């Protein structure tokens, strides 16, 4: 009798307190692949669509295989040079129009393209309305103690615009590059060409220190500087000629020690010129005393081949690489520039170890101004600004195909290249995979994308770039 009561008690307790069931396993939905395309004929401009993953490989088509185990450089950003002329045109727009345009360039949501890196000139570039430095004096006078140093010209347009940009993206990185020192520091006392006088090497190093400190006082952090824009091109206005021996001397004996003494963490990036002279930066980096102060090497591509970046990397793999300038021209067709720049400036530089890819000027007016006397008369900005109206040009889309999808901190992944289909792959900090592919052929190309055991079967219209994100 007692046993029966015990049984009933246990059964009753178990019935009222059943064993908790395990949570049902809910499969995580596989989101579709986002695809953004820009076509050379201009019909599709950042056109967006989605495609689904495929059940397997389509054997009719070649395959781009992404190897997530092979990781290369970490990306710092994509963007433009905010020339003084670009800043002036932006600053003269209506406040509402400027705010909307800056949001589109530097924001992260909606139609914004997420530009994450800017280059500015230290003093005037050739795309300023006039030539100036931060210590201009009457002819015959010098200022070795830089008592007259000031940023007054930059406070008119550049600094106000930079502050608006920083309000949108406080993490944007900024590189400063000089086109020329003050004329009184130069061998020819001219803004065009000439050399930096050895007597003013130490003074010029302090000029950089004062610049960085003065910008910081305005709330603008300069992440990196180059000692000289295009040091082998003395015909621009302004410009300076600087041999590799002179640059090595300046960096190791003056600029580097001056930064160190002032507690400045701004990176020093050498060369900042074309891909036809990799020997110049290699020679500087081969000097251990100079190399100790150098963070990396910057390149342009008005001469040579983009593989020059890998030449420098292979010699000095511990130093970073930057691609800091390439212009689109007033008479160059949209299709030619889109294809060439995507292949070289975006895909090519990234596949050759660059951490940054920048197009040249951000803005011009309808007459391709402003520029200095003797400055570039055909440089086409990412936008043409006419009063308060902005019209997008080809370099807007060149950069957007990368900057919108590959944020700073992304890592390049290994991928094979198909005939007429250059590509580059990344893994973002959020864990997304991004593949940028250019179809150079005039006809539609279909292909497979393989990553992590999954397959995507895709196609691109002729002469079209596609960015795939999943």
Buried (B, 14 or more C-beta within 10 A) or exposed (E): EEEEEEEEEEEEEEEEEEEEEEEEEEEEEEEEBBBBBBBBEEEBBBEEEEBEBBEEBBEEBBBBEBBEEEEBBBBBBBBBBBBBBBBBBBBEBEEEBBBBBBBBBBBEEEEBBBBBBBBBBBBBBBBBBEBBBBBBEEEEEBBEEBEEBEBEBBEEBBBBBBEBBBEBBEEBBBBBBBBBBBBBBBBBEBBBBBBBBEEBBBBBBBBBBBBBEBBEEBEBBBBBBBBBBBBBBBEBBBBBBBEBEBBBBBBBBBBBBBBEEBEBEBBBBBBBBBBBBBEBBBBBBBBEEBBEBBBBBBBBBEEBBBEBBBBBBEEBEEBBBBBBBBBBBBEBEBBBBBBBBBBBBBBBBBBBBBBBBBBBBBBBBEEBBBBBEBBBEEBBBBBBBEEBEBEBBBBBBBBBBBBBBBBBBBBBBBBBEBEEBBBBBBBBEEEBBBBBBBBBBEEEBEBBBBBEEBBBBBBBBBBBBBBBBB
